[in-house]
Amino acid sequence: MFPDKLKQGDEIRVVSPAESLSIIAEDQRKLAIQRLEQLDVRVSYSTYAEINDDSGLSESIEKRVADLHEAFNDERVTMILTTIGGFDSNQLLRYLDYELIRQNPKIFCGFSDITILSNAIYQKTGLVTYNGPHFSTFGMKKGIEYTWDHFRQMFTQTTPYFIEQADHWSDDRWFLDQENRQFYTNEGYAVINEGSAAGRTLGGNLCTLNLLHGTEFMPALDNTILFLEDDEMTIPQTFDRDLQSLIHQPGFDQVKGLVIGRFQKKSNVSLDHIHAIIKSKQELSNIPVIAQASFGHTTPQFTFPIGGKAAIQASGQKASIQMIEY
């Protein structure tokens, strides 16, 4: 089940299932709204988006769930866009009204900790969700064009398209200093295993996705192309074991391909590490694997569907990713 695309006059509701909107600077909020309004849409905040628990944890489960239910139930809202990630979106899973969500399908987009909700909602309702930028992402002044172009394409078009690599990437703390940014030349996709495949798209932040293992909220892995990334809190060893944990899940033997997002510098996960990790796993030997894709916790990032369809090809040093149904 695919949600409607954005059209003129629609409303985007900003919700905070994890960290609060209160941590986002006012000038960045204004810039994010201005950018989103280029789509001829209206942007609104959920009732409790900005409330922040004094303990430093996210707001109460009840208030975060209420905001999600209110957004899905509001006929004016076409897209639900998360404020930012965090750590505890998985607190909400047993409290969500999945029948309400199924009866009111809308675009739901975010990444990082939001991986929990995107995959769980898809599993429980069949609604295709999206791994893509947060509301806060659009408060970025420089280096946002690639992210914006792919976001706009994903939510306003329907024809298949190839995801070209960005010509640059960055891993700086842009939200602390918008003017002095550090960008690197992007050398493009890295082919780890050759081959071609097509399948349903699943994934997101690996260590977050793994929190769904063994639960009713974990999507089936058969006939999928997995898009996986991790943040600065990972190291080669934890990425290795988190990937192995996913490989041990039922249905992984029917996974068709793997796309790995670019790692943050602090993780110290090099391309050599990725090669060694992938090649060490016999379960991956017969599927195409592409690394250094532009999604995850570095910028810029493309958007991909959870439950859509993609095709990948990898041969020699050339690779391609095509979004087919999204």
C-alpha positions as CSV (number, residue, x, y, z in Angstrom):
1,M,0.0,0.0,0.0
2,F,1.6,3.2,-1.2
3,P,0.6,6.6,0.3
4,D,-0.5,9.5,-2.0
5,K,2.2,11.7,-3.4
6,L,2.5,15.3,-2.2
7,K,0.5,17.9,-4.2
8,Q,-0.2,21.6,-3.9
9,G,-2.0,22.6,-0.8
10,D,-1.2,19.5,1.2
11,E,0.0,19.6,4.8
12,I,3.3,18.2,6.3
13,R,3.0,17.5,10.0
14,V,6.3,17.5,12.0
15,V,6.3,15.0,14.9
16,S,8.9,14.1,17.5
17,P,8.7,10.3,18.2
18,A,12.2,10.5,19.6
19,E,14.2,13.7,20.4
20,S,12.2,16.9,20.9
21,L,11.9,19.8,18.5
22,S,13.1,22.0,21.3
23,I,16.8,21.1,20.5
24,I,16.5,22.5,16.9
25,A,17.6,26.1,16.6
26,E,14.9,28.6,15.6
27,D,16.7,29.8,12.5
28,Q,17.1,26.2,11.3
29,R,13.4,25.6,11.8
30,K,12.5,28.6,9.8
31,L,14.8,27.6,7.0
32,A,13.4,24.1,7.0
33,I,9.9,25.4,6.7
34,Q,10.8,27.8,3.9
35,R,12.5,24.9,2.0
36,L,9.5,22.6,2.4
37,E,7.1,25.3,1.4
38,Q,8.8,25.3,-2.0
39,L,6.6,22.2,-2.6
40,D,3.5,24.5,-2.3
41,V,2.6,22.8,1.0
42,R,1.8,23.9,4.5
43,V,4.0,22.8,7.5
44,S,2.6,22.3,11.0
45,Y,3.9,21.0,14.3
46,S,2.3,18.3,16.3
47,T,0.8,19.2,19.7
48,Y,3.8,17.9,21.7
49,A,6.6,18.2,19.2
50,E,8.5,20.7,21.2
51,I,7.9,19.5,24.8
52,N,11.1,18.2,26.4
53,D,11.4,16.0,29.4
54,D,13.6,17.5,32.1
55,S,15.3,14.2,32.6
56,G,16.9,14.5,29.1
57,L,14.8,11.6,27.9
58,S,12.1,11.8,25.3
59,E,8.6,13.0,26.2
60,S,6.1,10.5,27.6
61,I,5.1,7.6,25.5
62,E,1.5,8.7,25.7
63,K,2.2,12.2,24.3
64,R,4.4,10.9,21.5
65,V,1.8,8.2,20.5
66,A,-1.0,10.8,20.7
67,D,0.9,13.0,18.2
68,L,1.4,10.2,15.8
69,H,-2.3,9.1,16.0
70,E,-3.5,12.7,15.6
71,A,-1.3,13.2,12.5
72,F,-2.5,9.9,10.8
73,N,-6.1,10.8,11.7
74,D,-6.0,14.3,10.3
75,E,-7.5,14.4,6.8
76,R,-5.5,17.6,6.0
77,V,-2.1,15.8,6.5
78,T,-0.4,14.0,3.6
79,M,3.1,13.6,5.1
80,I,4.4,13.0,8.6
81,L,8.0,14.1,8.9
82,T,10.0,13.3,12.0
83,T,11.9,16.1,13.8
84,I,15.1,14.1,14.4
85,G,16.2,10.7,15.6
86,G,17.2,9.6,19.1
87,F,17.2,6.4,21.1
88,D,13.7,5.3,22.2
89,S,11.2,5.2,19.3
90,N,10.9,1.4,20.1
91,Q,9.0,2.4,23.3
92,L,6.0,3.3,21.1
93,L,5.5,0.0,19.2
94,R,3.0,-1.7,21.4
95,Y,0.9,1.5,21.9
96,L,0.4,2.4,18.3
97,D,-3.0,1.9,16.7
98,Y,-2.0,0.1,13.5
99,E,-5.6,-0.2,12.3
100,L,-5.9,3.6,12.5
101,I,-2.7,3.9,10.5
102,R,-3.8,1.3,7.9
103,Q,-7.1,3.1,7.4
104,N,-5.4,6.5,7.0
105,P,-2.3,5.9,4.9
106,K,0.1,8.8,4.8
107,I,3.8,9.4,3.9
108,F,5.9,8.7,6.9
109,C,9.6,9.8,6.6
110,G,12.7,9.9,8.9
111,F,15.9,8.0,9.5
112,S,18.2,6.8,12.3
113,D,16.1,5.8,15.4
114,I,13.0,6.3,13.2
115,T,14.0,3.0,11.4
116,I,12.1,1.3,14.2
117,L,8.8,3.0,13.3
118,S,9.3,2.9,9.5
119,N,9.8,-0.9,9.5
120,A,7.3,-1.7,12.2
121,I,4.5,0.3,10.5
122,Y,5.3,-1.4,7.2
123,Q,5.2,-4.8,8.8
124,K,2.0,-4.3,10.8
125,T,0.0,-2.4,8.2
126,G,1.5,-3.0,4.7
127,L,1.9,0.8,4.4
128,V,5.1,1.7,2.5
129,T,7.1,4.1,4.6
130,Y,10.4,6.0,3.9
131,N,13.9,6.3,5.1
132,G,14.9,9.8,4.4
133,P,15.8,13.2,5.9
134,H,14.2,14.6,9.1
135,F,12.6,18.0,9.3
136,S,15.7,19.2,11.0
137,T,17.8,18.1,8.0
138,F,16.3,20.9,5.9
139,G,17.6,23.5,8.3
140,M,21.0,23.0,6.5
141,K,22.2,25.9,4.5
142,K,25.0,24.3,2.3
143,G,25.3,20.9,0.7
144,I,21.6,20.2,0.9
145,E,20.8,20.2,-2.9
146,Y,21.2,16.4,-3.5
147,T,19.2,15.6,-0.4
148,W,16.4,18.0,-1.5
149,D,16.3,16.8,-5.1
150,H,15.9,13.1,-4.1
151,F,13.3,14.0,-1.4
152,R,11.3,16.0,-3.9
153,Q,11.6,13.2,-6.6
154,M,10.5,10.5,-4.2
155,F,7.4,12.3,-3.0
156,T,6.2,14.0,-6.2
157,Q,6.9,11.6,-9.0
158,T,6.0,8.0,-9.9
159,T,8.3,6.9,-12.8
160,P,11.4,4.7,-12.1
161,Y,14.7,6.5,-11.8
162,F,18.3,5.8,-11.1
163,I,20.0,7.1,-7.9
164,E,23.1,8.9,-9.1
165,Q,25.8,9.5,-6.5
166,A,26.4,12.9,-5.1
167,D,29.6,14.6,-6.1
168,H,30.5,15.4,-2.5
169,W,29.9,14.3,1.0
170,S,30.3,15.7,4.5
171,D,30.4,14.5,8.1
172,D,30.7,17.8,10.0
173,R,28.5,19.1,12.7
174,W,26.8,21.5,10.4
175,F,24.1,22.5,12.8
176,L,26.8,24.1,15.1
177,D,28.5,26.1,12.3
178,Q,26.5,26.6,9.0
179,E,29.2,28.7,7.4
180,N,32.4,26.7,7.8
181,R,31.6,23.3,6.3
182,Q,34.0,20.6,5.2
183,F,33.2,18.7,2.1
184,Y,35.0,15.8,0.5
185,T,35.0,14.5,-3.1
186,N,32.7,11.5,-3.5
187,E,34.5,8.7,-5.3
188,G,31.2,6.9,-6.0
189,Y,29.8,3.4,-5.3
190,A,32.2,0.7,-4.3
191,V,31.4,-2.8,-5.6
192,I,32.1,-5.5,-3.0
193,N,30.2,-8.4,-4.7
194,E,29.2,-8.4,-8.3
195,G,25.8,-9.3,-9.6
196,S,22.3,-8.0,-10.2
197,A,19.1,-8.2,-8.3
198,A,15.6,-6.8,-7.8
199,G,13.4,-6.9,-4.7
200,R,11.5,-5.1,-2.0
201,T,13.4,-2.4,-0.2
202,L,13.9,-2.7,3.5
203,G,16.4,-1.4,6.1
204,G,17.8,1.8,7.5
205,N,20.0,2.1,10.6
206,L,21.3,-1.4,11.3
207,C,21.7,-1.3,15.1
208,T,18.2,0.1,15.3
209,L,16.7,-2.4,12.9
210,N,18.2,-5.2,15.0
211,L,16.0,-4.1,17.9
212,L,13.1,-5.7,16.0
213,H,14.6,-9.1,15.9
214,G,12.3,-11.8,17.2
215,T,9.3,-9.5,17.5
216,E,6.0,-9.2,15.6
217,F,7.3,-5.9,14.2
218,M,10.2,-7.3,12.1
219,P,9.4,-7.3,8.4
220,A,10.0,-10.5,6.4
221,L,13.4,-10.5,4.7
222,D,12.6,-12.8,1.7
223,N,13.0,-11.3,-1.8
224,T,14.5,-8.0,-0.5
225,I,17.2,-5.5,-1.3
226,L,18.5,-4.4,2.1
227,F,19.7,-0.8,2.5
228,L,21.8,-0.7,5.7
229,E,23.9,2.0,7.4
230,D,25.2,2.8,10.9
231,D,26.3,5.9,12.8
232,E,29.3,7.2,14.6
233,M,28.6,5.0,17.6
234,T,29.6,1.9,15.6
235,I,33.0,0.4,15.0
236,P,34.1,-2.3,12.6
237,Q,33.5,-5.0,15.2
238,T,30.0,-3.9,16.1
239,F,29.0,-3.5,12.5
240,D,30.3,-7.0,11.9
241,R,28.3,-8.6,14.7
242,D,25.1,-6.5,14.0
243,L,25.2,-7.6,10.4
244,Q,25.8,-11.2,11.4
245,S,22.8,-11.0,13.8
246,L,20.6,-9.9,10.8
247,I,22.0,-12.7,8.7
248,H,20.8,-15.1,11.4
249,Q,17.2,-14.0,11.0
250,P,14.6,-16.2,9.3
251,G,14.3,-15.6,5.6
252,F,17.8,-14.0,5.2
253,D,18.7,-16.8,2.8
254,Q,16.3,-15.2,0.4
255,V,17.7,-11.7,0.5
256,K,18.6,-10.6,-3.0
257,G,21.1,-7.8,-2.5
258,L,22.7,-5.4,-0.1
259,V,23.4,-1.7,-0.3
260,I,25.6,-0.2,2.5
261,G,25.5,3.5,3.3
262,R,28.6,5.7,3.9
263,F,30.0,5.4,7.4
264,Q,30.8,8.4,9.6
265,K,34.5,9.2,10.1
266,K,34.3,8.6,13.9
267,S,33.3,5.0,13.3
268,N,36.7,4.2,11.6
269,V,34.9,1.7,9.4
270,S,37.0,1.8,6.2
271,L,36.3,0.4,2.8
272,D,38.9,-2.3,3.6
273,H,36.9,-3.2,6.7
274,I,33.7,-3.5,4.7
275,H,35.4,-5.7,2.1
276,A,36.8,-8.0,4.9
277,I,33.5,-8.2,6.8
278,I,31.4,-9.0,3.7
279,K,33.9,-11.5,2.3
280,S,34.0,-13.3,5.7
281,K,30.3,-14.2,5.4
282,Q,29.5,-17.1,3.2
283,E,25.8,-16.2,3.4
284,L,26.6,-13.1,1.3
285,S,28.8,-14.7,-1.3
286,N,26.1,-15.1,-3.9
287,I,24.4,-11.7,-3.7
288,P,25.5,-8.3,-5.1
289,V,26.8,-5.9,-2.4
290,I,27.4,-2.2,-3.0
291,A,29.0,0.1,-0.5
292,Q,29.5,3.9,0.0
293,A,26.0,4.8,-1.0
294,S,24.7,8.3,-0.2
295,F,22.3,7.6,2.7
296,G,22.5,7.4,6.4
297,H,24.2,9.7,8.9
298,T,26.6,11.5,6.5
299,T,25.3,14.1,4.1
300,P,23.9,14.4,1.6
301,Q,21.4,11.5,1.5
302,F,18.9,10.0,-0.8
303,T,15.4,8.8,0.3
304,F,14.3,5.2,-0.2
305,P,11.1,3.4,0.5
306,I,10.5,0.7,3.1
307,G,8.4,-1.8,1.2
308,G,9.0,-0.4,-2.3
309,K,10.9,-2.0,-5.1
310,A,14.4,-1.4,-6.4
311,A,16.9,-3.0,-8.7
312,I,20.7,-3.0,-8.3
313,Q,23.6,-3.9,-10.6
314,A,27.3,-4.3,-9.7
315,S,30.0,-5.2,-12.2
316,G,33.7,-4.4,-12.0
317,Q,33.9,-0.9,-10.5
318,K,30.5,0.2,-11.8
319,A,27.2,0.0,-9.9
320,S,23.7,1.3,-10.2
321,I,20.6,1.6,-8.0
322,Q,17.2,2.1,-9.6
323,M,14.0,2.9,-7.7
324,I,11.2,1.1,-9.5
325,E,8.2,1.4,-7.2
326,Y,8.1,4.0,-4.5
